[in-house]
Amino acid sequence: MRPMNTDAITRPRHEVLRSVRRFLARASQLPSPQGTALSLIELAQDPTAGLGEIVEVIRSDPALTAFVLRAATTARHRPMRGTLSIEVAVQRLGTCVIRIHALVLSLIPQCERMRCEGFDYHRFWIASLHTALLAEALAARLADRSADEGFTLGLLAGIGRLAFATAEPEEYARLLAFARQSGSEIETLEREAFGFDHDELAAVLLTDWTLPSSMADIVYWQRDPEGGGFAAGSTQALLADSLYLARLLAERMFTDDTDGTLRAIARRRAATLGIGPADLQRLFEMSLLPLRQWSIMIGLPMPPIDPGRLKLAD
């Protein structure tokens, strides 16, 4: 991950989106919501749908029920103890957040049938989950009551990579191999091959999955928050900053950072947000236990963690 996506600044967004739409129109296979997730998206598009219908759909899916109840009882900005009903959980989290939980639970099993050489599906989801937890914590600190939005953004920010691996597995495998061998930035290779990168693709997918356009905009500019033109101090700007820093920290878990480049970039970014190295270290360490808990809940193996990659403070 680079500090900025300067190429996106020079390319008109409407042209990028047109290229993405052409790609999606001809793709024979894409990550797509199924079962409960599809039902919830359809309900979101029905202006007459009420809370009762949403609750019934959730109750029909035991995995989603457990996921929603846990998310509601561990939300950072509104702690709640005791037994929580599905009705209260839905009201507390909001239907947008719940649709995302359902979407992810429906996408993860699909990966067992996918084959893109060089694309580690388990690592992708663990990194996405870790980004979500970190973005949630950062958003709670920076944007007060926007922790749930931070979690949602972190969870789906990288979904464009999964879409490339699903729709064009052979071509994307070639790009991944070339990026590893040459040290090239994968986003640059994606733009050369497809006309857009995975962040731009993700933004369109989120819009199609009925997420608010404000969230899609953050995902589009996630590697260059300043380029998005978000108003200074606005919730959108703070969420964009949270996502940017969360991705840096999560990436460091799986990336050789022997020269300390990612660590230095993360510390500089955190400093601009008023977060010192010691606080950044604590935030990072506190994300690891819930990461293990979530990985168990959704049935993904937790990779071994190199203790050396946990050190952010001096």
C-alpha positions, -999 to +999 in steps of 0.1 A: +000+000+000+014+034-011+008+067+006-013+081-023-032+070-053-020+099-075-031+083-107-067+084-096-065+121-092-057+126-129-083+102-143-119+115-144-140+094-121-169+091-146-145+075-171-133+050-144-168+041-134-178+036-171-149+011-174-160-007-142-195-010-155-184-025-187-162-050-168-191-060-145-215-063-175-193-089-192-181-108-161-195-143-160-189-147-123-186-122-095-188-123-057-225-120-051-248-121-021-268-153-016-295-166+007-301-144+037-279-116+024-298-114-009-331-113+010-319-084+032-307-065+002-341-070-015-358-058+017-336-027+018-350-018-017-386-023-005-399+010+010-428-010+027-405-035+045-406-032+083-384-042+112-404-074+118-397-087+083-359-080+087-359-097+121-376-128+106-350-131+079-321-128+104-337-154+126-338-179+097-300-178+096-283-191+129-248-179+118-261-144+111-281-144+143-249-152+163-229-127+143-254-098+148-259-105+186-221-105+191-216-073+171-243-056+190-230-065+224-194-056+216-201-022+199-174+001+212-194+033+214-226+020+231-216-007+256-245-030+267-246-059+291-270-088+295-291-107+271-299-088+239-328-096+216-326-097+178-350-068+177-329-046+199-297-057+181-312-047+147-322-013+161-288-008+177-267-018+147-289-005+119-299-025+089-269-013+068-244-029+091-264-061+094-266-064+056-228-062+055-225-090+081-249-111+061-230-103+029-197-114+043-211-146+058-225-155+024-193-146+005-168-165+027-181-201+018-180-192-019-143-188-017-139-226-012-150-230-048-128-203-062-094-208-077-070-179-084-034-190-081-015-167-058-046-152-041-048-164-005-085-163+003-082-171+040-056-143+044-078-119+025-107-124+049-085-123+080-069-091+068-103-077+059-116-085+094-085-070+111-089-039+090-125-037+101-116-040+138-089-014+136-111+010+116-138+005+141-115+014+170-100+044+152-134+057+141-147+054+177-117+075+188-118+100+159-154+102+148-172+094+181-203+075+172-192+062+138-176+029+150-201+007+131-194+026+099-157+021+104-162-017+109-183-019+077-158+001+056-128-020+068-146-053+062-154-045+025-127-020+015-107-047-002-136-065-019-124-054-053-095-077-051-118-106-045-139-095-074-109-095-097-098-130-085-134-143-091-141-127-124-107-130-140-088-157-121-062-164-147-054-128-156-054-117-120-031-146-110-007-134-137-008-099-123-002-111-088+028-132-099+043-103-118+038-079-089+056-103-066+085-108-090+089-072-101+080-054-069+054-035-089+023-020-072-007-042-079-030-012-083-008+000-112-009-034-129-047-035-124-052-002-141-030-012-170-049-045-175-085-035-167-086+003-168-093+006-131-080-007-097-096-028-070-105+002-049-125+017-078-141-016-085-150-020-048-168+014-047-191+003-075-199-030-059-208-014-026-232+009-044-248-021-062-251-038-028-272-008-015-245+008+007-247+046+011-228+065-016-209+083+012-193+050+021-186+041-015-169+074-019-146+067+011-137+033-004-130+049-038-105+073-022-092+050+005-055+052-005-057+090-009-082+104+016-072+140+007-080+134-029-117+127-020-122+163-011-140+155+021-147+185+044-120+188+070-132+174+104-164+159+088-174+123+096-165+113+061-130+127+064-125+110+098-138+077+085-115+080+055-085+086+077-095+057+100-097+033+070-064+045+056-046+039+088-064+007+096-053-007+062-017+002+069-017-015+102-035-046+090-012-049+060+019-048+082+007-081+098+013-100+065+040-079+048+077-080+051+084-046+067+121-052+076+131-017+065+103-002+086+086+016+057+050+007+067+057+013+103+070+048+096+041+057+073+016+044+099+032+065+127+033+096+105-004+092+096-014+085+132+005+116+143-016+138+120-046+124+137-033+131+172-024+095+180+011+090+194+032+058+190+023+044+224-014+049+219-011+034+184+007+004+199-021-002+224-048+001+198-030-024+176-025-049+204-061-046+216-073-056+181-057-090+182-080-107+208-113-098+190-096-108+157-090-143+171-126-144+184-141-133+151-120-157+132-133-186+153-169-174+149-167-174+111-145-205+108-113-190+094-079-202+106-059-176+124-024-173+109+006-172+131+016-137+141+053-126+141+058-107+173+083-084+155+055-071+134+035-060+165+061-033+174+050+002+165+063+022+194+100+027+202 
